[in-house]
């Protein structure tokens, strides 16, 4: 993983905010654009961001965690790789993230493929 990672948090198609993660300084810079931003505002610790990410993943130690990791192509739990693979999508809400260095993709197609709730676009 590089020294810095940038990701955007969306609710449906609306940008809620941006997070810049600095792994060297172990600090993150969060900029809130919307009221439902999940990742704080201003300077926050790396551990705060990692906790927020981990909260949106399959719980560590869950009985089927190994199957989930295999599906993602991972031998062990790595929250950053898991976040990239899942976009932190959850079954019952419309929040998700996109890393700035990712190729463009359609989040609705991703959610449909994964069997998650979708929304109607205007």
C-alpha positions in Angstrom: 0.0 0.0 0.0 1.2 3.5 -0.8 2.0 6.2 1.6 -1.3 8.0 0.9 -4.7 6.8 -0.1 -7.7 9.0 -1.0 -11.3 7.7 -1.0 -14.7 9.4 -1.4 -17.7 8.4 0.6 -21.1 8.4 -1.2 -24.7 8.0 -0.1 -26.4 6.7 -3.2 -25.0 9.0 -5.9 -24.3 11.9 -3.7 -20.7 12.7 -2.5 -20.7 12.9 1.3 -17.0 13.6 1.8 -13.4 12.7 1.1 -10.7 11.1 3.2 -7.0 11.4 2.7 -5.1 8.7 4.6 -1.5 9.4 5.4 0.1 6.1 6.5 3.5 7.6 7.3 2.0 10.2 9.7 -0.8 7.8 10.8 -3.3 10.7 10.4 -6.3 11.2 8.1 -7.8 14.4 6.7 -11.5 14.2 6.3 -13.6 16.8 4.5 -17.4 16.6 5.1 -19.7 17.5 2.2 -22.9 16.0 3.5 -24.6 15.5 6.8 -24.3 11.6 6.7 -20.5 11.5 6.4 -19.2 8.4 8.2 -15.6 9.4 8.6 -15.4 12.4 10.9 -14.4 16.0 9.9 -11.0 17.6 10.0 -7.9 15.7 11.2 -8.7 12.3 12.6 -6.5 9.3 13.6 -5.7 6.4 11.3 -7.1 4.1 14.0 -10.5 6.0 13.9 -10.7 5.6 10.1 -9.7 1.9 10.3 -12.3 1.3 13.0 -15.0 2.9 10.8 -14.0 0.8 7.9 -13.8 -2.4 10.0 -17.3 -1.7 11.3 -18.7 -2.0 7.7 -17.0 -5.3 7.0 -17.9 -8.9 7.9 -17.1 -9.1 11.7 -13.8 -10.6 12.6 -14.2 -14.1 14.0 -17.6 -14.6 12.4 -18.2 -18.3 11.6 -18.2 -17.8 7.8 -15.4 -15.1 7.8 -13.0 -17.6 6.0 -15.5 -18.2 3.2 -15.9 -14.4 2.8 -12.1 -13.9 2.6 -11.8 -16.7 0.0 -14.5 -15.1 -2.1 -12.4 -11.9 -2.0 -9.2 -13.8 -2.9 -7.6 -13.1 0.5 -5.7 -15.5 2.7 -6.1 -13.3 5.8 -8.1 -10.3 7.0 -6.8 -7.0 5.5 -9.4 -4.2 6.0 -7.9 -2.1 3.2 -8.0 -4.8 0.6 -11.5 -5.8 1.8 -12.7 -2.2 1.5 -11.4 -2.0 -2.0 -13.2 -5.2 -3.0 -16.5 -4.5 -1.3 -16.6 -0.6 -1.5 -17.9 -1.0 2.1 -21.4 -1.7 0.7 -23.8 -3.1 3.3 -27.0 -4.9 2.6 -29.4 -2.4 4.2 -28.0 1.0 3.5 -26.9 3.1 0.6 -23.4 4.2 1.7 -20.3 3.2 -0.2 -16.8 4.3 -0.9 -14.6 4.7 -4.0 -10.9 4.9 -4.0 -9.6 7.7 -6.2 -7.1 5.4 -8.0 -9.9 2.9 -9.1 -11.2 2.6 -12.6 -14.7 4.0 -13.0 -17.6 1.6 -12.3 -21.3 1.7 -11.9 -22.2 1.2 -8.2 -25.7 0.1 -9.0 -24.5 -2.7 -11.2 -22.0 -3.7 -8.5 -24.8 -3.8 -5.9 -27.2 -5.8 -8.1 -24.4 -8.3 -8.8 -23.8 -8.7 -5.1 -27.5 -9.0 -4.3 -27.7 -5.7 -2.4 -30.5 -3.0 -2.3 -30.4 -0.5 -5.2 -32.1 2.8 -5.7 -33.8 4.6 -8.6 -31.7 7.2 -10.4 -33.4 10.4 -11.4 
